[in-house]
Amino acid sequence: MKQMIVHCSQHMTRMALLEKGRLVEYAAEREEQQGLVGSYYKGRVMNVLPGMQAAFVDIGQKKNAFLYVDDVLHPHLEKQPKVKPSIDTLLKPGQEIIVQVRREPRGNKGARVTTHYTLPGRWMVYMPFAEYVGVSKKIGRESERNRLKALAERLRKNEEGLIMRTVSEDELSVAVEGDLALLRAQWERIMRRAQKAEAPALLHRDLSIVQRFIRDTFDPRLDELRIDSPQAVKEAEAFLSEMAPEGYKPVELYTGIEPIFAAYGVVEQLVRGFSRKITLEGGGTLIWDEAEALTVIDVNTAQYTGGASLEETVTRTNLLAAEEIGRLIRLRDTGGIIIIDFIDMEREEHRKMVVARLESIVSGDRTKTYILGWTRLGLLEMTRKKVRHDVMEFSTRSCECCGGTGRTPIWNQEWE
């Protein structure tokens, strides 16, 4: 069973997801700055740069959006030409185009957009022009994978593509058909708005943070949802009644005197999870440093001395660290390149055990994560897709004294 704990303030909504009482995901969204990922725009091509194989599209934001040539070609790889064409043969300045945001704007960079359109539903992801069927790799039973693939092939029409999500496992065909009908109607509404709108224009905005998590991670029959806002409770109930008409556990309105995050132990876990130094069970530590280009995590034995030998102590510490790192990467929504400096192990089988432990934890992460393996220096490389705004942007602010470096300059002070 999972618990979704939602705190609503005047200008901010914060969501915490607990599994067996442990915090595994945290997200925040400002009312005036709802995320762009998943939203559709009718844009106008402003610049086409063959040297970059990219175009910049005005979608009405502060910065023009970035559209790479791969995101203009057919969404099915087998339908793409063997030799990639120059982007200036596909797009022209002034051309109007419908795009979907796939990555939030960040710093001085505009949003990343695509023409590989997707609409996520409860049981599937609908792709109007993809022309293929996929089934989540997390569905292990071959018989069930075959059933879902056959069902999707039967339901899709013409150029449509469907990806069956993990939660569709053992789901009734009638529920899947109903989900597809809703997604088709949604796509038709987007197309009707595009015909009438003048670029740049917003055609469709993705769901709110609460609705998104209900859709993507919530089992309405088993999981619990607690919210401290009566209005937000009504909105969640309305969304659940549409998403799960067969029945769901009622949304609970939290009315306690203590703030909801404090009452469920979220604040304490957030403080620990977002610290630079994290103490592991038994005394080992993680040192977590985030730079512009990558995140570096250093594992230390510190006070842990629980093994019968040095190799056993090191391996146990690394296994505990791998489990905690997998959870914290998801919690902190860490993206991009991640380098982990585990404590050196002599035996190859122990290194494989550590990688296997990390893989088992990140397998539950909805964001695409790839573990690339060990470098020649003994560091573990992995990557995790960057999609939305960094959670740290909503939870921390840069120090006015040190500028966020953690160190205060002294060269303007008088030397003795």
Disulfide bonds with the S-S distance in Angstrom:
none
